[in-house]
């Protein structure tokens, strides 16, 4: 692949009839069964190798295609496997082999991320097994907005198909499709296309901004054009989570195991109608929450890259700690910092601009003017402080972002972007994302340049009660 090209993922909702939904669920169940069957065989081979050290076992268990080669004999033994296209079946085995190889790398210390255990059996009711067609135009066909999926031939050797409809086709126009994955999330089907994109050439950096991520707001940024931006967190997120808690509590009081169904292969329970009703509401609300969060993050990212050529953000990420349950939930479940970084990175690639993640250790307690370091750090309750070294007044998040900007410009060797007057913030803006764009409210100017009063009910320096508003439409 050339440097100016990159693979990307396009996720499009599917309209699926009730009959097609049952067929796709059946295909997913069979792939899930195959995964568990192969894992059972892998467990037996693992025990055999520990006892005998047979090198033939290694060829099956620890190679990329060893488990996949067990599928043809299984098809003869279990004819129902033939009703599924070969690609999803093959990739069920490859997914298991990849999990085993990841475990081996983790065990040998060759994996940077956290330790990974041996694969476990999958429960289809807890996670829908996706159907992957990993070759271009093999096993699926696009005809306008129709997406036709090929199934297996079955015992009668007749080709079977299932038809679905894409809710939109514009994102695929002019794209080279590499593969297709069918997924079901929160009760809704999606077609996930992997496509090849041509990226624009990198642009020269003329304006940059450094963001300090935190939990009081999404981030606080300081730019080389002497502007400071406080990006508000989504106000609806806590309300949505409270509503989810209420629905989950009502659902959990209902009877989940209401009726038992027995099939030729297994038995399972059907929940009560009341449980289904609340579960459907929960899935719809979770889907709405996910879509709104995605729109929020992309709106902010696009507005930033519309104004700046380089967006840098601190490497902070929630670590699961917190003094109270509400704090832990706010810092982990409701935090959007990790996803925000992913969105910034992706938007930078599509726009030909730059994204950078910097080490923010010590940026909060270090004075950006004289370098004085507050011993023991600053308590989270302290939002403003005066430097004992140079007596400069600092807004906590703004000072951290300025230190981050200094580090970014130094690390990337572009210190010439800093104006002669330094990093003094001439304008402070509060950003709030709406579906139509970003509303930016002018909050004030630096205390060192104008006479300003401290508002006891707010954490900002108030210069004028008549705030001017501008809209940065996307």
C-alpha beads as a LAMMPS data file, in Angstrom:
LAMMPS data file: protein, C-alpha beads

474 atoms
473 bonds

1 atom types
1 bond types

-500.0 500.0 xlo xhi
-500.0 500.0 ylo yhi
-500.0 500.0 zlo zhi

Masses

1 110.0

Atoms # bond

1 1 1 0.000 0.000 0.000
2 1 1 1.302 3.441 -0.913
3 1 1 2.035 6.103 1.723
4 1 1 -0.918 8.271 0.711
5 1 1 -3.378 5.365 0.998
6 1 1 -4.965 3.807 4.055
7 1 1 -7.633 1.258 4.824
8 1 1 -10.685 2.595 6.612
9 1 1 -13.935 1.221 7.975
10 1 1 -17.393 2.393 6.890
11 1 1 -20.284 1.229 9.060
12 1 1 -23.748 1.392 7.498
13 1 1 -27.056 0.349 9.153
14 1 1 -28.984 -2.456 7.504
15 1 1 -32.732 -2.821 7.011
16 1 1 -33.448 -6.511 7.586
17 1 1 -36.783 -8.301 7.366
18 1 1 -37.888 -10.604 10.168
19 1 1 -37.227 -13.687 8.030
20 1 1 -33.749 -12.453 7.068
21 1 1 -33.026 -11.616 10.703
22 1 1 -33.779 -15.194 11.726
23 1 1 -31.526 -16.511 8.945
24 1 1 -28.614 -14.249 9.952
25 1 1 -29.066 -15.185 13.610
26 1 1 -28.903 -18.830 12.599
27 1 1 -25.714 -18.261 10.606
28 1 1 -24.163 -16.505 13.597
29 1 1 -25.195 -19.314 15.970
30 1 1 -23.537 -21.919 13.756
31 1 1 -20.286 -19.926 13.576
32 1 1 -20.386 -19.523 17.364
33 1 1 -20.913 -23.291 17.723
34 1 1 -17.966 -23.962 15.405
35 1 1 -15.727 -21.633 17.422
36 1 1 -16.563 -23.470 20.649
37 1 1 -16.162 -26.866 18.981
38 1 1 -12.699 -25.953 17.699
39 1 1 -11.771 -24.506 21.108
40 1 1 -12.773 -27.804 22.718
41 1 1 -10.481 -29.588 20.256
42 1 1 -7.706 -27.043 20.941
43 1 1 -7.967 -27.698 24.689
44 1 1 -7.560 -31.419 24.082
45 1 1 -4.560 -30.847 21.795
46 1 1 -2.996 -28.560 24.398
47 1 1 -3.229 -31.270 27.059
48 1 1 -1.867 -33.847 24.617
49 1 1 1.145 -31.690 23.793
50 1 1 1.917 -31.124 27.476
51 1 1 1.996 -34.903 28.008
52 1 1 3.657 -36.131 24.794
53 1 1 5.473 -33.092 23.259
54 1 1 4.249 -34.373 19.894
55 1 1 5.442 -31.924 17.162
56 1 1 2.413 -32.780 14.992
57 1 1 0.180 -31.163 17.610
58 1 1 2.088 -27.882 17.209
59 1 1 1.292 -27.827 13.488
60 1 1 -2.423 -27.868 14.279
61 1 1 -2.631 -25.853 17.469
62 1 1 -0.032 -23.102 17.108
63 1 1 -0.059 -22.347 13.382
64 1 1 -2.273 -19.808 11.639
65 1 1 -4.250 -22.295 9.530
66 1 1 -4.002 -25.470 11.605
67 1 1 -7.443 -25.218 13.176
68 1 1 -8.976 -24.012 9.913
69 1 1 -7.947 -27.290 8.267
70 1 1 -10.172 -29.159 10.741
71 1 1 -13.329 -27.664 9.217
72 1 1 -13.721 -29.963 6.119
73 1 1 -13.844 -33.154 8.255
74 1 1 -16.285 -31.428 10.610
75 1 1 -18.576 -30.584 7.674
76 1 1 -18.833 -34.278 6.852
77 1 1 -19.577 -35.100 10.457
78 1 1 -21.992 -32.150 11.001
79 1 1 -23.910 -31.469 7.734
80 1 1 -25.636 -28.357 9.137
81 1 1 -22.305 -26.519 8.784
82 1 1 -22.801 -26.593 5.004
83 1 1 -25.626 -24.042 5.149
84 1 1 -23.057 -21.329 6.050
85 1 1 -20.763 -19.748 3.467
86 1 1 -17.158 -20.906 3.683
87 1 1 -15.771 -17.430 4.504
88 1 1 -17.527 -16.932 7.891
89 1 1 -16.717 -20.539 8.859
90 1 1 -13.067 -20.130 7.908
91 1 1 -12.760 -16.875 9.825
92 1 1 -14.290 -18.403 12.954
93 1 1 -11.310 -20.769 13.002
94 1 1 -8.837 -17.998 12.142
95 1 1 -10.226 -15.855 14.958
96 1 1 -9.540 -18.649 17.437
97 1 1 -6.034 -19.232 16.053
98 1 1 -5.293 -15.526 16.382
99 1 1 -6.473 -15.571 20.022
100 1 1 -4.176 -18.519 20.762
101 1 1 -1.190 -16.803 19.115
102 1 1 -1.919 -13.632 21.094
103 1 1 -1.888 -15.712 24.274
104 1 1 1.457 -17.232 23.285
105 1 1 3.004 -13.789 22.654
106 1 1 1.681 -12.493 25.957
107 1 1 3.061 -15.513 27.795
108 1 1 6.513 -15.001 26.255
109 1 1 6.514 -11.268 27.005
110 1 1 6.355 -10.235 23.350
111 1 1 3.151 -8.227 23.741
112 1 1 3.221 -4.616 24.954
113 1 1 -0.362 -4.476 26.201
114 1 1 -1.769 -6.218 29.273
115 1 1 -1.488 -9.989 29.675
116 1 1 -3.942 -12.092 27.676
117 1 1 -5.296 -15.447 28.861
118 1 1 -6.168 -18.595 26.982
119 1 1 -9.358 -18.261 24.860
120 1 1 -12.678 -19.012 26.538
121 1 1 -15.890 -20.513 25.246
122 1 1 -18.299 -17.978 23.769
123 1 1 -21.957 -17.520 24.686
124 1 1 -24.017 -16.473 21.665
125 1 1 -26.690 -14.883 23.858
126 1 1 -24.063 -12.533 25.332
127 1 1 -22.370 -11.602 22.067
128 1 1 -23.563 -11.965 18.473
129 1 1 -20.864 -13.755 16.426
130 1 1 -20.052 -11.538 13.433
131 1 1 -19.984 -12.900 9.872
132 1 1 -16.810 -11.944 8.005
133 1 1 -16.465 -12.139 4.216
134 1 1 -12.755 -11.427 3.916
135 1 1 -12.310 -11.363 0.129
136 1 1 -13.531 -8.647 -2.262
137 1 1 -16.911 -9.508 -3.834
138 1 1 -16.780 -13.117 -2.635
139 1 1 -19.853 -14.230 -0.719
140 1 1 -21.666 -10.913 -1.105
141 1 1 -22.932 -8.673 -3.885
142 1 1 -23.953 -5.008 -3.956
143 1 1 -26.777 -4.037 -6.290
144 1 1 -27.853 -0.462 -5.681
145 1 1 -28.936 -0.302 -2.062
146 1 1 -29.399 -4.088 -1.908
147 1 1 -26.762 -6.196 -0.185
148 1 1 -27.122 -9.862 -1.126
149 1 1 -25.266 -12.350 1.061
150 1 1 -24.430 -15.864 -0.096
151 1 1 -25.128 -18.726 2.274
152 1 1 -23.997 -22.332 2.036
153 1 1 -25.402 -24.888 -0.355
154 1 1 -26.614 -27.358 2.242
155 1 1 -27.065 -31.073 1.741
156 1 1 -29.221 -30.553 -1.357
157 1 1 -26.380 -28.484 -2.912
158 1 1 -28.729 -25.608 -3.795
159 1 1 -27.281 -22.116 -3.477
160 1 1 -29.003 -20.000 -0.816
161 1 1 -29.088 -16.211 -0.440
162 1 1 -30.381 -13.611 1.978
163 1 1 -31.203 -10.045 0.919
164 1 1 -30.770 -6.945 3.060
165 1 1 -30.891 -3.219 2.293
166 1 1 -28.335 -0.522 3.101
167 1 1 -29.821 2.611 4.660
168 1 1 -27.339 4.696 2.646
169 1 1 -24.864 3.991 -0.149
170 1 1 -23.206 7.401 -0.608
171 1 1 -20.238 6.624 1.727
172 1 1 -19.270 3.702 -0.549
173 1 1 -19.307 5.701 -3.778
174 1 1 -15.949 5.458 -5.541
175 1 1 -14.435 3.293 -2.780
176 1 1 -12.563 0.040 -3.298
177 1 1 -14.131 -2.524 -0.939
178 1 1 -11.690 -5.001 0.606
179 1 1 -13.981 -7.050 2.851
180 1 1 -17.348 -7.050 4.622
181 1 1 -18.381 -7.914 8.166
182 1 1 -22.001 -8.290 9.290
183 1 1 -22.535 -7.380 12.942
184 1 1 -25.510 -6.999 15.262
185 1 1 -25.206 -4.399 17.991
186 1 1 -27.938 -3.451 20.436
187 1 1 -30.508 -5.290 18.338
188 1 1 -29.572 -3.485 15.091
189 1 1 -27.747 -5.000 12.077
190 1 1 -24.834 -3.182 10.441
191 1 1 -22.655 -3.798 7.400
192 1 1 -19.033 -2.912 8.164
193 1 1 -17.053 -2.370 4.953
194 1 1 -13.266 -2.146 4.914
195 1 1 -12.301 0.188 2.067
196 1 1 -9.140 1.763 0.686
197 1 1 -8.919 5.547 0.922
198 1 1 -6.564 8.029 -0.717
199 1 1 -5.254 10.488 1.860
200 1 1 -4.365 14.115 1.107
201 1 1 -0.748 15.230 1.219
202 1 1 0.471 16.491 4.645
203 1 1 0.051 20.240 5.145
204 1 1 2.524 22.656 6.666
205 1 1 1.903 23.516 10.324
206 1 1 1.143 27.207 10.750
207 1 1 -1.171 27.074 13.784
208 1 1 -1.162 24.530 16.601
209 1 1 -3.161 23.823 19.742
210 1 1 -2.404 21.655 22.777
211 1 1 -5.264 20.103 24.750
212 1 1 -5.230 19.135 28.413
213 1 1 -7.857 16.362 28.873
214 1 1 -9.683 16.186 32.203
215 1 1 -13.034 15.345 33.781
216 1 1 -14.326 18.797 34.688
217 1 1 -14.632 19.375 30.946
218 1 1 -13.621 17.348 27.927
219 1 1 -10.403 19.312 27.396
220 1 1 -8.829 22.741 27.811
221 1 1 -6.699 23.973 24.919
222 1 1 -4.128 26.680 24.374
223 1 1 -3.146 27.637 20.813
224 1 1 -0.256 29.462 19.197
225 1 1 -2.641 32.243 18.112
226 1 1 -2.971 33.220 21.811
227 1 1 -6.451 31.755 22.182
228 1 1 -7.613 29.460 24.972
229 1 1 -10.530 27.091 24.471
230 1 1 -12.495 25.223 27.123
231 1 1 -14.426 22.360 25.499
232 1 1 -17.491 21.391 27.525
233 1 1 -18.411 17.760 28.119
234 1 1 -21.787 16.616 26.741
235 1 1 -24.464 17.715 29.186
236 1 1 -26.858 14.925 28.218
237 1 1 -24.510 12.059 29.104
238 1 1 -25.304 11.924 32.833
239 1 1 -29.042 12.197 32.211
240 1 1 -28.889 9.319 29.732
241 1 1 -26.965 7.130 32.174
242 1 1 -29.476 7.844 34.946
243 1 1 -32.317 6.829 32.639
244 1 1 -30.415 3.667 31.698
245 1 1 -30.000 2.790 35.378
246 1 1 -33.751 3.155 35.915
247 1 1 -34.617 0.903 32.955
248 1 1 -32.014 -1.719 33.894
249 1 1 -33.366 -1.841 37.463
250 1 1 -36.907 -2.396 36.166
251 1 1 -35.772 -5.050 33.687
252 1 1 -33.786 -6.979 36.292
253 1 1 -36.886 -7.308 38.460
254 1 1 -38.621 -9.167 35.624
255 1 1 -38.429 -12.876 34.968
256 1 1 -35.713 -13.602 32.421
257 1 1 -36.157 -17.382 32.283
258 1 1 -39.843 -17.644 31.443
259 1 1 -40.266 -20.428 28.876
260 1 1 -37.882 -23.232 27.958
261 1 1 -37.418 -24.133 24.303
262 1 1 -35.834 -27.427 23.172
263 1 1 -34.304 -27.877 19.711
264 1 1 -32.507 -30.764 18.000
265 1 1 -29.134 -29.397 19.124
266 1 1 -29.709 -27.631 22.443
267 1 1 -32.211 -26.023 24.796
268 1 1 -32.598 -22.381 25.822
269 1 1 -34.864 -20.072 27.788
270 1 1 -37.128 -17.301 26.452
271 1 1 -37.607 -14.283 28.747
272 1 1 -40.970 -12.839 29.714
273 1 1 -42.717 -10.215 27.586
274 1 1 -42.094 -7.541 30.229
275 1 1 -38.356 -8.347 30.289
276 1 1 -38.246 -8.083 26.483
277 1 1 -40.052 -4.740 26.588
278 1 1 -37.559 -3.134 28.965
279 1 1 -34.602 -4.756 27.217
280 1 1 -35.698 -3.249 23.895
281 1 1 -35.919 0.206 25.490
282 1 1 -32.435 -0.237 26.958
283 1 1 -30.959 -1.235 23.590
284 1 1 -32.596 1.730 21.848
285 1 1 -31.287 4.152 24.485
286 1 1 -27.783 2.689 24.344
287 1 1 -27.825 2.968 20.551
288 1 1 -28.929 6.593 20.815
289 1 1 -26.202 7.303 23.391
290 1 1 -23.531 5.795 21.155
291 1 1 -24.645 7.727 18.067
292 1 1 -24.892 11.026 19.953
293 1 1 -21.441 10.516 21.471
294 1 1 -19.940 9.800 18.059
295 1 1 -21.551 12.919 16.573
296 1 1 -20.337 15.017 19.503
297 1 1 -16.699 13.896 19.209
298 1 1 -16.531 14.278 15.424
299 1 1 -18.138 17.736 15.628
300 1 1 -15.465 18.926 18.071
301 1 1 -12.600 17.286 16.146
302 1 1 -13.643 18.759 12.812
303 1 1 -14.017 22.225 14.341
304 1 1 -10.493 22.003 15.800
305 1 1 -8.909 20.898 12.529
306 1 1 -10.786 23.582 10.671
307 1 1 -8.818 26.177 12.643
308 1 1 -5.517 24.405 13.409
309 1 1 -2.971 22.367 11.459
310 1 1 -1.706 20.478 14.517
311 1 1 -3.805 19.223 17.425
312 1 1 -1.895 17.731 20.352
313 1 1 -3.413 16.148 23.458
314 1 1 -2.004 14.860 26.740
315 1 1 -1.488 11.135 27.268
316 1 1 -3.704 10.961 30.364
317 1 1 -6.224 8.113 30.477
318 1 1 -8.558 7.019 33.313
319 1 1 -7.061 4.180 35.373
320 1 1 -10.177 2.922 37.150
321 1 1 -9.557 4.719 40.436
322 1 1 -11.832 7.090 42.304
323 1 1 -12.792 7.831 45.889
324 1 1 -16.540 7.275 45.448
325 1 1 -18.757 5.216 43.148
326 1 1 -20.039 8.368 41.421
327 1 1 -16.472 9.582 40.856
328 1 1 -15.342 6.237 39.459
329 1 1 -18.273 6.158 37.080
330 1 1 -17.692 9.725 35.956
331 1 1 -13.975 9.121 35.403
332 1 1 -14.280 5.778 33.634
333 1 1 -17.738 4.971 32.234
334 1 1 -18.585 8.541 31.220
335 1 1 -15.093 9.601 30.167
336 1 1 -14.672 10.228 26.433
337 1 1 -10.920 10.930 26.499
338 1 1 -9.785 7.681 24.884
339 1 1 -12.380 7.837 22.102
340 1 1 -11.665 11.536 21.575
341 1 1 -8.016 10.733 20.818
342 1 1 -9.029 8.102 18.261
343 1 1 -11.380 10.542 16.541
344 1 1 -8.719 13.289 16.465
345 1 1 -6.208 10.879 14.934
346 1 1 -8.658 9.798 12.225
347 1 1 -9.818 13.317 11.330
348 1 1 -6.175 14.437 11.070
349 1 1 -5.458 11.717 8.489
350 1 1 -8.489 12.617 6.382
351 1 1 -7.692 16.339 6.464
352 1 1 -3.942 16.042 5.803
353 1 1 -3.126 17.643 9.158
354 1 1 -1.245 16.398 12.208
355 1 1 -2.122 14.738 15.513
356 1 1 0.290 14.355 18.407
357 1 1 0.041 12.858 21.898
358 1 1 2.461 14.331 24.446
359 1 1 3.657 13.333 27.909
360 1 1 1.713 15.543 30.302
361 1 1 3.456 14.433 33.509
362 1 1 3.944 17.446 35.766
363 1 1 2.212 19.929 33.485
364 1 1 -0.437 20.881 36.068
365 1 1 1.886 21.725 38.972
366 1 1 4.623 23.399 36.874
367 1 1 4.527 27.149 36.207
368 1 1 4.814 27.688 32.476
369 1 1 6.435 31.101 32.996
370 1 1 9.345 30.322 35.345
371 1 1 9.323 26.524 35.629
372 1 1 8.558 26.462 39.376
373 1 1 7.210 23.037 40.452
374 1 1 4.676 22.845 43.289
375 1 1 5.894 20.189 45.702
376 1 1 3.313 17.452 46.241
377 1 1 1.172 18.625 43.335
378 1 1 -2.133 20.468 43.347
379 1 1 -5.350 19.137 44.834
380 1 1 -8.185 18.680 42.273
381 1 1 -10.223 21.281 44.166
382 1 1 -7.685 24.000 43.337
383 1 1 -8.776 25.567 40.046
384 1 1 -6.625 28.743 40.309
385 1 1 -3.238 29.321 41.896
386 1 1 -0.453 31.908 42.142
387 1 1 3.112 30.847 41.404
388 1 1 5.409 31.301 44.468
389 1 1 8.373 31.748 42.117
390 1 1 7.263 34.528 39.767
391 1 1 3.881 35.452 41.333
392 1 1 2.040 34.745 38.080
393 1 1 -1.652 33.950 38.334
394 1 1 -2.665 30.643 36.703
395 1 1 -5.900 28.994 35.732
396 1 1 -5.191 25.333 36.483
397 1 1 -6.175 23.739 33.146
398 1 1 -4.863 26.650 31.089
399 1 1 -1.427 26.431 32.710
400 1 1 -1.322 22.657 32.046
401 1 1 -2.246 23.207 28.393
402 1 1 0.435 25.895 28.010
403 1 1 3.074 23.531 29.393
404 1 1 1.808 20.905 26.960
405 1 1 2.063 23.326 24.038
406 1 1 5.651 24.195 25.035
407 1 1 6.560 20.489 25.062
408 1 1 4.872 19.788 21.737
409 1 1 6.583 22.679 19.940
410 1 1 9.912 21.637 21.413
411 1 1 9.515 17.927 20.596
412 1 1 8.390 18.632 17.019
413 1 1 10.988 21.401 16.565
414 1 1 8.478 24.084 15.551
415 1 1 9.073 26.627 18.331
416 1 1 8.958 29.466 15.794
417 1 1 5.141 29.411 15.996
418 1 1 5.164 31.105 19.420
419 1 1 4.486 34.873 19.053
420 1 1 6.884 37.478 20.437
421 1 1 4.537 38.180 23.342
422 1 1 4.707 34.552 24.443
423 1 1 1.796 32.300 25.383
424 1 1 -0.351 34.938 27.076
425 1 1 -4.003 34.167 26.321
426 1 1 -5.610 37.170 24.644
427 1 1 -9.003 35.476 24.193
428 1 1 -10.721 32.702 26.095
429 1 1 -13.505 30.771 24.425
430 1 1 -15.989 28.208 25.744
431 1 1 -16.972 25.619 23.134
432 1 1 -20.227 23.687 23.253
433 1 1 -21.075 21.146 20.551
434 1 1 -24.543 21.145 19.001
435 1 1 -25.851 19.032 16.093
436 1 1 -25.531 22.086 13.831
437 1 1 -21.930 22.839 14.810
438 1 1 -19.922 24.355 17.646
439 1 1 -21.135 27.359 19.612
440 1 1 -18.130 29.363 20.831
441 1 1 -18.711 31.917 23.589
442 1 1 -16.113 34.585 24.350
443 1 1 -15.342 34.354 28.058
444 1 1 -12.720 37.082 28.741
445 1 1 -9.120 38.142 28.375
446 1 1 -5.928 37.614 30.322
447 1 1 -5.827 39.209 33.785
448 1 1 -2.339 40.574 33.123
449 1 1 -3.566 42.789 30.248
450 1 1 -6.962 44.062 31.426
451 1 1 -8.606 44.909 34.711
452 1 1 -10.893 41.994 35.512
453 1 1 -12.972 40.927 38.474
454 1 1 -13.178 37.443 39.996
455 1 1 -16.672 35.962 39.978
456 1 1 -17.144 33.897 43.128
457 1 1 -19.783 31.696 41.496
458 1 1 -17.661 30.730 38.508
459 1 1 -14.221 29.336 37.764
460 1 1 -13.406 31.858 35.023
461 1 1 -12.205 35.446 34.966
462 1 1 -15.143 37.647 33.981
463 1 1 -14.320 40.756 31.939
464 1 1 -17.715 41.676 30.566
465 1 1 -21.209 40.442 31.273
466 1 1 -22.182 41.127 27.632
467 1 1 -20.660 38.002 26.124
468 1 1 -20.285 37.936 22.367
469 1 1 -21.120 34.736 20.526
470 1 1 -19.873 33.381 17.257
471 1 1 -20.736 30.178 15.438
472 1 1 -18.152 27.900 13.858
473 1 1 -20.427 25.950 11.572
474 1 1 -19.104 22.632 10.261

Bonds

1 1 1 2
2 1 2 3
3 1 3 4
4 1 4 5
5 1 5 6
6 1 6 7
7 1 7 8
8 1 8 9
9 1 9 10
10 1 10 11
11 1 11 12
12 1 12 13
13 1 13 14
14 1 14 15
15 1 15 16
16 1 16 17
17 1 17 18
18 1 18 19
19 1 19 20
20 1 20 21
21 1 21 22
22 1 22 23
23 1 23 24
24 1 24 25
25 1 25 26
26 1 26 27
27 1 27 28
28 1 28 29
29 1 29 30
30 1 30 31
31 1 31 32
32 1 32 33
33 1 33 34
34 1 34 35
35 1 35 36
36 1 36 37
37 1 37 38
38 1 38 39
39 1 39 40
40 1 40 41
41 1 41 42
42 1 42 43
43 1 43 44
44 1 44 45
45 1 45 46
46 1 46 47
47 1 47 48
48 1 48 49
49 1 49 50
50 1 50 51
51 1 51 52
52 1 52 53
53 1 53 54
54 1 54 55
55 1 55 56
56 1 56 57
57 1 57 58
58 1 58 59
59 1 59 60
60 1 60 61
61 1 61 62
62 1 62 63
63 1 63 64
64 1 64 65
65 1 65 66
66 1 66 67
67 1 67 68
68 1 68 69
69 1 69 70
70 1 70 71
71 1 71 72
72 1 72 73
73 1 73 74
74 1 74 75
75 1 75 76
76 1 76 77
77 1 77 78
78 1 78 79
79 1 79 80
80 1 80 81
81 1 81 82
82 1 82 83
83 1 83 84
84 1 84 85
85 1 85 86
86 1 86 87
87 1 87 88
88 1 88 89
89 1 89 90
90 1 90 91
91 1 91 92
92 1 92 93
93 1 93 94
94 1 94 95
95 1 95 96
96 1 96 97
97 1 97 98
98 1 98 99
99 1 99 100
100 1 100 101
101 1 101 102
102 1 102 103
103 1 103 104
104 1 104 105
105 1 105 106
106 1 106 107
107 1 107 108
108 1 108 109
109 1 109 110
110 1 110 111
111 1 111 112
112 1 112 113
113 1 113 114
114 1 114 115
115 1 115 116
116 1 116 117
117 1 117 118
118 1 118 119
119 1 119 120
120 1 120 121
121 1 121 122
122 1 122 123
123 1 123 124
124 1 124 125
125 1 125 126
126 1 126 127
127 1 127 128
128 1 128 129
129 1 129 130
130 1 130 131
131 1 131 132
132 1 132 133
133 1 133 134
134 1 134 135
135 1 135 136
136 1 136 137
137 1 137 138
138 1 138 139
139 1 139 140
140 1 140 141
141 1 141 142
142 1 142 143
143 1 143 144
144 1 144 145
145 1 145 146
146 1 146 147
147 1 147 148
148 1 148 149
149 1 149 150
150 1 150 151
151 1 151 152
152 1 152 153
153 1 153 154
154 1 154 155
155 1 155 156
156 1 156 157
157 1 157 158
158 1 158 159
159 1 159 160
160 1 160 161
161 1 161 162
162 1 162 163
163 1 163 164
164 1 164 165
165 1 165 166
166 1 166 167
167 1 167 168
168 1 168 169
169 1 169 170
170 1 170 171
171 1 171 172
172 1 172 173
173 1 173 174
174 1 174 175
175 1 175 176
176 1 176 177
177 1 177 178
178 1 178 179
179 1 179 180
180 1 180 181
181 1 181 182
182 1 182 183
183 1 183 184
184 1 184 185
185 1 185 186
186 1 186 187
187 1 187 188
188 1 188 189
189 1 189 190
190 1 190 191
191 1 191 192
192 1 192 193
193 1 193 194
194 1 194 195
195 1 195 196
196 1 196 197
197 1 197 198
198 1 198 199
199 1 199 200
200 1 200 201
201 1 201 202
202 1 202 203
203 1 203 204
204 1 204 205
205 1 205 206
206 1 206 207
207 1 207 208
208 1 208 209
209 1 209 210
210 1 210 211
211 1 211 212
212 1 212 213
213 1 213 214
214 1 214 215
215 1 215 216
216 1 216 217
217 1 217 218
218 1 218 219
219 1 219 220
220 1 220 221
221 1 221 222
222 1 222 223
223 1 223 224
224 1 224 225
225 1 225 226
226 1 226 227
227 1 227 228
228 1 228 229
229 1 229 230
230 1 230 231
231 1 231 232
232 1 232 233
233 1 233 234
234 1 234 235
235 1 235 236
236 1 236 237
237 1 237 238
238 1 238 239
239 1 239 240
240 1 240 241
241 1 241 242
242 1 242 243
243 1 243 244
244 1 244 245
245 1 245 246
246 1 246 247
247 1 247 248
248 1 248 249
249 1 249 250
250 1 250 251
251 1 251 252
252 1 252 253
253 1 253 254
254 1 254 255
255 1 255 256
256 1 256 257
257 1 257 258
258 1 258 259
259 1 259 260
260 1 260 261
261 1 261 262
262 1 262 263
263 1 263 264
264 1 264 265
265 1 265 266
266 1 266 267
267 1 267 268
268 1 268 269
269 1 269 270
270 1 270 271
271 1 271 272
272 1 272 273
273 1 273 274
274 1 274 275
275 1 275 276
276 1 276 277
277 1 277 278
278 1 278 279
279 1 279 280
280 1 280 281
281 1 281 282
282 1 282 283
283 1 283 284
284 1 284 285
285 1 285 286
286 1 286 287
287 1 287 288
288 1 288 289
289 1 289 290
290 1 290 291
291 1 291 292
292 1 292 293
293 1 293 294
294 1 294 295
295 1 295 296
296 1 296 297
297 1 297 298
298 1 298 299
299 1 299 300
300 1 300 301
301 1 301 302
302 1 302 303
303 1 303 304
304 1 304 305
305 1 305 306
306 1 306 307
307 1 307 308
308 1 308 309
309 1 309 310
310 1 310 311
311 1 311 312
312 1 312 313
313 1 313 314
314 1 314 315
315 1 315 316
316 1 316 317
317 1 317 318
318 1 318 319
319 1 319 320
320 1 320 321
321 1 321 322
322 1 322 323
323 1 323 324
324 1 324 325
325 1 325 326
326 1 326 327
327 1 327 328
328 1 328 329
329 1 329 330
330 1 330 331
331 1 331 332
332 1 332 333
333 1 333 334
334 1 334 335
335 1 335 336
336 1 336 337
337 1 337 338
338 1 338 339
339 1 339 340
340 1 340 341
341 1 341 342
342 1 342 343
343 1 343 344
344 1 344 345
345 1 345 346
346 1 346 347
347 1 347 348
348 1 348 349
349 1 349 350
350 1 350 351
351 1 351 352
352 1 352 353
353 1 353 354
354 1 354 355
355 1 355 356
356 1 356 357
357 1 357 358
358 1 358 359
359 1 359 360
360 1 360 361
361 1 361 362
362 1 362 363
363 1 363 364
364 1 364 365
365 1 365 366
366 1 366 367
367 1 367 368
368 1 368 369
369 1 369 370
370 1 370 371
371 1 371 372
372 1 372 373
373 1 373 374
374 1 374 375
375 1 375 376
376 1 376 377
377 1 377 378
378 1 378 379
379 1 379 380
380 1 380 381
381 1 381 382
382 1 382 383
383 1 383 384
384 1 384 385
385 1 385 386
386 1 386 387
387 1 387 388
388 1 388 389
389 1 389 390
390 1 390 391
391 1 391 392
392 1 392 393
393 1 393 394
394 1 394 395
395 1 395 396
396 1 396 397
397 1 397 398
398 1 398 399
399 1 399 400
400 1 400 401
401 1 401 402
402 1 402 403
403 1 403 404
404 1 404 405
405 1 405 406
406 1 406 407
407 1 407 408
408 1 408 409
409 1 409 410
410 1 410 411
411 1 411 412
412 1 412 413
413 1 413 414
414 1 414 415
415 1 415 416
416 1 416 417
417 1 417 418
418 1 418 419
419 1 419 420
420 1 420 421
421 1 421 422
422 1 422 423
423 1 423 424
424 1 424 425
425 1 425 426
426 1 426 427
427 1 427 428
428 1 428 429
429 1 429 430
430 1 430 431
431 1 431 432
432 1 432 433
433 1 433 434
434 1 434 435
435 1 435 436
436 1 436 437
437 1 437 438
438 1 438 439
439 1 439 440
440 1 440 441
441 1 441 442
442 1 442 443
443 1 443 444
444 1 444 445
445 1 445 446
446 1 446 447
447 1 447 448
448 1 448 449
449 1 449 450
450 1 450 451
451 1 451 452
452 1 452 453
453 1 453 454
454 1 454 455
455 1 455 456
456 1 456 457
457 1 457 458
458 1 458 459
459 1 459 460
460 1 460 461
461 1 461 462
462 1 462 463
463 1 463 464
464 1 464 465
465 1 465 466
466 1 466 467
467 1 467 468
468 1 468 469
469 1 469 470
470 1 470 471
471 1 471 472
472 1 472 473
473 1 473 474
